[in-house]
Amino acid sequence: MKITWVLLARALALLWAGFWMCFFVVESWWWHTAVGPASFWVAAGLLFILLALIPWRWELLGGLLLLVIGVSAGVAYAIWSPPRLPAPSRVLTTLAMGGPPIAAGTLLLMHHHVGGKARMEAARRG
């Protein structure tokens, strides 16, 4: 798999994390959320950014963490989303929460797997 897939995965993870960080900050500001609850959401955004940066150093760990957080965020939002939220909005937000990290994590794991096979083949040859 080409290196561009890794860059795409990293960019996707960073865009996802940056979007939610901005969303959490702007929403807290817009609704004049108290510092305590706003701090929780900003911390969640910072966690997303940290998770998006891990694959730059540790590809396998980063891919696994992105998969776990993507599935967890999607399931958690699907369970605890506002009850009166229309079904299409619930589906789109669930996909926006979980889809990008799942896609990025999958790309990173695929690249790591393919790269590992190539390294083993090169070692076997000589």
N, C-alpha and C positions, 0 to 999 in steps of 0.2 A: 504494500500500500504506500502510496506516495506521501512525502512529508507534508504536502498541502492538506491532506486529510487531518493531520495532527494540528496544523495551524487553524484549520476550520473548526475543529473540536474545541481548541483553546479559545478562539474568538467567540464561538457560540456560548461557551460557559461564561466568559467575561461579559458578553452582552446581556445574558440572562441575569447574572448577578448584579450588574450595574443598573439594569432596568428596575429590578426589585428594590435595590437600595434607594434609587431615586424615588420610586413609588412610595416606599415606606416613609421617607423623609417628607415628601411633598404632601402626602395624605395626612400625616401627623400635623404638619404646619397648617394645612387648609382647614382641618377640623378642630384646630386649637386643642389638640390632645395634650393632656397633662404630661409632665416630664417622665413620670414612672412608666406608663404604658408606651409612650413614644420611645423611651430608651430600649424597651423590649424589642420593638420593631426595628429600630436602628441596629441593635445587636444582631437580630436575625439577618439583616442586610449585610452586615460585616461578616457574619458566618458564611453567607453565600459567596461573598467576594473571596474569603480565605479558601473556600472549597474550589473556587474557579482558578485560583493561583497554584494550588498544590500540583496539578498535572504539569506545570512548567518544570518542576524539579523531579517529581516522582510520578511517572506516567501511569503505572499499574495502580498504585494507591489512589491517585487522583481519579482515574476512570472508575474504580470500584466505589469510591466515595460519592462521585457524581451520580452513579446509578442508584445508590442507596438513598441519597437525599432527594433525587427526582421521584422515585417511587414513593418515598415517605411523604414528601410535600404534596404530591398528587392525591394520595389516599387521605392524608389529613385534611386537605381542603375539601375533598369530596364529602367527608364525614361531617366536618364542622363548618361548612359554608352557611351563610345566612339562610334560614329556612324559607323565606319568601322570595329568594333569588330565583328568577326564571331558569328553567332547565338549560336553555342554550347558553346563558351567561355562566352558569355553573360549569358546563362542559368546557367552554372556552377558557375560563380561568383555571380550571384543573389542568388543562393541556398547557397553558402558559406557565403554570407553576412547575409541572413535572416533565413536560416534553423536552425542553432544551437540555436540561442536565442528563436526561436519559439518553438522548441522541449523542451528546458530547461524550458521555461515559462509554457508550457503545463504540463510537469511533476510536476512542483512545485504547480501549481493550482490544479491538480488532487490530489496530496498528501494533500494539505491544505483542500480540500473539504472532502476527505475520513477521515482525522484526525478530522475535525469538527463534522462529523457524529458520529464517535466513542466517542468523548467527550460528545456529547449530549446523546447518548445511555447510557453511564456510569453514567451521572448525573441523568437520568431518573430512572435507576435501584436503585440508592441509595446513 
